[in-house]
């Protein structure tokens, strides 16, 4: 399965929100259950904190799905002409 790349809009995203945004969990409650059940790894280690702060450069794995968190590309100013 191909990696899912998620660009950050701020400094971090909480783990439960990341799982929702990436489409791995259909709701926040489902995401929190996945974390509580020990199904989620962050950088290769099981993460049990539902609202762990995930920052750019970190990798989250759920089963065979891997999420790569990246920095958002800066918006370019519009050029008048």
C-alpha positions as CSV (number, residue, x, y, z in Angstrom):
1,X,0.0,0.0,0.0
2,X,1.4,3.4,-0.9
3,X,2.4,5.9,1.9
4,X,0.0,8.7,2.8
5,X,1.6,12.1,2.9
6,X,0.0,14.7,5.1
7,X,1.3,18.3,5.1
8,X,1.0,20.2,8.4
9,X,-0.7,23.5,8.5
10,X,0.8,24.4,11.9
11,X,3.5,23.1,14.2
12,X,1.8,19.8,14.9
13,X,-1.4,17.7,14.6
14,X,-2.8,15.5,17.3
15,X,-2.6,11.8,16.6
16,X,-6.3,11.2,16.7
17,X,-6.9,14.1,14.2
18,X,-4.1,12.8,11.9
19,X,-5.8,9.4,11.7
20,X,-9.0,11.1,10.7
21,X,-7.4,13.4,8.2
22,X,-5.5,10.5,6.6
23,X,-8.7,8.5,6.2
24,X,-7.5,5.7,8.5
25,X,-10.3,6.3,11.0
26,X,-13.8,7.4,10.1
27,X,-14.3,9.4,13.3
28,X,-12.4,10.8,16.2
29,X,-13.9,8.1,18.5
30,X,-12.7,5.4,16.2
31,X,-9.2,7.0,16.1
32,X,-9.0,7.1,19.9
33,X,-10.0,3.4,20.1
34,X,-7.3,2.5,17.6
35,X,-4.7,4.3,19.7
36,X,-6.0,2.9,23.0
37,X,-5.9,-0.7,21.6
38,X,-2.2,-0.3,20.8
39,X,-2.7,-0.4,17.0
40,X,-0.8,2.8,16.2
41,X,3.0,3.2,16.1
42,X,4.8,6.6,15.9
43,X,8.4,6.3,14.6
44,X,8.3,2.6,15.2
45,X,7.1,2.6,18.8
46,X,3.5,1.9,20.0
47,X,1.9,5.2,21.0
48,X,-0.9,5.1,23.6
49,X,-1.5,8.9,23.9
50,X,-4.5,9.7,21.8
51,X,-3.6,13.4,21.5
52,X,0.2,13.0,21.1
53,X,1.6,15.9,19.1
54,X,2.8,14.7,15.7
55,X,5.3,16.9,14.0
56,X,6.8,17.1,10.5
57,X,9.2,14.3,9.8
58,X,7.4,11.8,12.0
59,X,5.9,8.6,10.6
60,X,2.7,7.0,11.9
61,X,1.9,3.3,11.1
62,X,-1.4,1.5,11.5
63,X,-1.2,-2.0,10.2
64,X,0.2,-1.8,6.6
65,X,-0.8,1.9,6.3
66,X,2.0,4.4,6.8
67,X,1.4,8.2,7.2
68,X,4.3,10.5,6.5
69,X,3.9,13.9,8.1
70,X,5.5,16.7,6.1
71,X,5.8,20.5,6.3
72,X,3.3,22.4,4.3
73,X,4.7,24.2,1.3
74,X,4.6,28.0,1.8
75,X,2.0,29.8,-0.2
76,X,3.4,31.9,-3.0
77,X,2.3,35.5,-3.2
78,X,0.1,36.2,-6.2
79,X,2.0,38.0,-8.9
80,X,0.3,41.0,-10.5
81,X,1.0,41.6,-14.1
